[in-house]
Amino acid sequence: MTTRRQGREKLHHLNPVPIQQIHERWIGKYTDRAGIASALLQLKHVVESDSTKG
């Protein structure tokens, strides 16, 4: 997790790579491979690309 101060706000960001690795190692064998972790990573990329445009 990284933390960045921006004025009076304190922004926290999670690195999704270790979370996905844990998911693949422990939970992935019980779920399909194109499941929730991949969807969350795609959502992260969409949100970050939208936030850099505006």
C-alpha positions as CSV (number, residue, x, y, z in Angstrom):
1,M,0.0,0.0,0.0
2,T,1.2,3.5,-0.8
3,T,0.1,6.7,0.8
4,R,0.2,10.1,-0.7
5,R,-0.8,13.4,0.9
6,Q,-2.6,15.9,-1.4
7,G,-3.5,19.0,0.5
8,R,-5.7,18.0,3.4
9,E,-6.5,14.6,1.8
10,K,-4.5,11.4,2.4
11,L,-4.8,9.0,-0.5
12,H,-4.2,5.3,-0.1
13,H,-3.5,3.0,-3.0
14,L,-3.3,-0.7,-3.0
15,N,-1.0,-2.7,-5.4
16,P,-3.3,-5.3,-7.0
17,V,-0.5,-7.6,-8.1
18,P,0.2,-9.2,-4.7
19,I,-3.5,-9.5,-4.1
20,Q,-4.0,-11.3,-7.4
21,Q,-1.1,-13.6,-6.7
22,I,-2.6,-14.6,-3.3
23,H,-5.9,-15.1,-5.0
24,E,-4.4,-17.3,-7.7
25,R,-2.4,-19.3,-5.1
26,W,-5.1,-19.9,-2.6
27,I,-8.5,-19.3,-4.1
28,G,-7.9,-19.5,-7.8
29,K,-8.0,-23.3,-7.9
30,Y,-11.6,-23.2,-6.6
31,T,-12.9,-20.5,-9.0
32,D,-12.7,-19.9,-12.7
33,R,-9.5,-18.1,-13.9
34,A,-11.3,-15.2,-15.5
35,G,-13.1,-14.4,-12.3
36,I,-13.3,-11.6,-9.8
37,A,-9.6,-10.7,-9.5
38,S,-9.3,-10.1,-13.2
39,A,-12.5,-8.0,-13.2
40,L,-11.1,-5.9,-10.3
41,L,-7.8,-5.4,-12.2
42,Q,-9.7,-4.3,-15.3
43,L,-11.8,-1.9,-13.2
44,K,-8.7,-0.5,-11.7
45,H,-7.2,0.3,-15.1
46,V,-10.5,1.9,-16.3
47,V,-10.8,4.1,-13.2
48,E,-7.1,5.1,-13.3
49,S,-7.3,6.0,-17.0
50,D,-10.5,8.0,-16.4
51,S,-8.9,9.9,-13.5
52,T,-5.9,10.9,-15.6
53,K,-8.1,12.4,-18.3
54,G,-10.0,14.8,-16.1
